[in-house]
Amino acid sequence: MIYKTIGKSDIKVSAMAIGAWQIGGQWGNYDKKEVEKIIDSAIENGVNFIDTAEAYGESESVLGEILKGKRDKFVIATKIGGNHFDYKTVKEHLTGSLKRLKTDFVDLYQVHWPKMKHLWHKEDMNEKDYYDIADSMTKLQKEGLIRYAGVSNFRKKHLLNFPEEIFSSVIVSNQVPYSLLWRCYDIDGTTNFCIKNKIDFLAYSPLAEGLLTGRFKDRSEIVENVRKANVLFNEPVYSKALKVVEEIEKIAKELDMTIAQISINWCISKNYIASALVGMRKAKHFEENIKAFGKNLPEEIIEKLDNISMDFQKNYLVEGLELWIGNCLKENLEKIGIKRD
């Protein structure tokens, strides 16, 4: 297993992490015994990183039960939701997460989303919000309730508003959707800002919610509401994304790898990505994905994939787009041909 240190922290994590959104019930039924198998396989294969959130349904509680006696084997990251970041509120949320996870501390505590007026918030982030996040996370770190803090889904325009010193020892990561089918952060300056300030990406949805497994061929196969709400699963983008998957499949066959293994391997080849958060509900999927670490992609293949993915990004997506339709500005969706009611 490959290990990387997250940003300026001393947290060393496996380059593949268990993304625990899928075991919260929001993706449909899950088998707790399968989750237990995934955790045991993770330990056996050196995967030491789990990411969850208070917004992921039962996820924190399920992990709290399964990780009894195994807490020391894992780096645990979770997230706070909502739109109030003052110390009292943040500590209350963290206390709830700690109780559900049955632990005295979390290694990485992340702000799940910035406030954005066009989402479920009444307003955008303001100066006080940035101060409150910095203040709350600093205090919780000093209290030993968190080792480090992170943000999630934050763009350069948001990160610029934090006091610069917060990136030296408190906020060390930015969890973002990042894959061969989603590189919006590369074109709006966020990636470069994070590289400059040594804020590592934690890449969620590195398999584009299953698109980068080759599983989907026809849109009629999409039944989960989460996928139906994803920009990539909606026309006219969907058919274009499938064309990219076909190109990756050709490369995968040449290298005797699966599309998923190629996609994970490409993701972790980026030195600004500390870990790829891979969601799964079945142990067999873990066993397949872990094989991505059995081979290193040749530099010329990485470059070819870079070009394929960036062509898709620039031709069919737009700057400022979010992964889910409900999170996008109407005008951004209309630019790519998606209509939102």
C-alpha positions, 0 to 999 in steps of 0.5 A: 500500500502507498501512504501519503501525509495529508498536507502539513499534518503528521497524519499518514494515510493510505492512498485509497480510503473507504468512503462511507457515504454508501453505508449510511442507507442513502444509497439503498440497503446495505449489509452490515456483515459486508461492511465488516468484511470490508473493514477486515479486508482494509486492515489486512491490506493496509488501508487505514483511512475512513471518511464519513459525515454526520449527514451520511445517514447511519454511517457514523453509527454503523462505523462506531459499532464495527470499529469497536476494538479496531479504532487504533487501526484507522484514521477517521475523518468526518464532517460537520454540516449546516451553516453555523460555524461558531465554536459552540455550534461546531463543538455540539456537532462534533460531540454528536459525531464522537458519540456515534463513532464511539471515539474520544477524538477524530483525526480530521474534522471537515466543514462539509460545504461552504454556504452558497446562496443558490443551494440550501443556504440563505446567504453566501459565506461571509467574513464571520464564517471564515473567522468562526471556522478558523477559531472553532477548529483551532480551539477543538484542536487545542482541546484534543478533540480533533487532530486537524481540520479540513474543508470540503467542496471549497473553491479558491474563491472561498479559500482566499478568505481564510487567514493565511496562517490557518493553513500552516497547522490547522486546516490541511485538506480540501475534500473535493470530487475529482476523477477522470470525468470531473476536473472542475477544480483544475480550471478555476484555480483551486488546485493550484491554490491548494498546491501552493499552500500545501493543502492536499485534496482528498478525492471523493467520487474518484469512480464518478459514482460508478461511471468509471467502472464500466457498469453503466451503458444505458441511462435506464439502468440508473435507479438511485436518486443520488445518481439521477441528480448527478450532472454526469448522469444527465444528457447531454453530458452522460453520452459524452461521458460514456465515450470517455469511459470507452477510451479508458476501457481500451487502455485498461485492456492493454494494461490488463486492468479494469476501468476502476483500477485505471481510474483510481491509479490515475487519481493517486498518481497526482502528488496533490491528492493524499487519498482517493475516497472509494465508496463501496457496499460489497467486499468484492468491490474492495478486493477489486479496487485494492488491486489498483495498487498492484501496478503503476501507470506508465508516465505516457499513459498518465499523460494520455489520460490527462489529455482525455479527461481535460478535453472532456472537462473543457468541451462539455463542462463549465467552470464553477459547475458542481457535481449535483444538479441541485447544487448548480446555478441554473445558468451553468446547467443551461450552458451545458444543455441541462434544464433544471425545473 
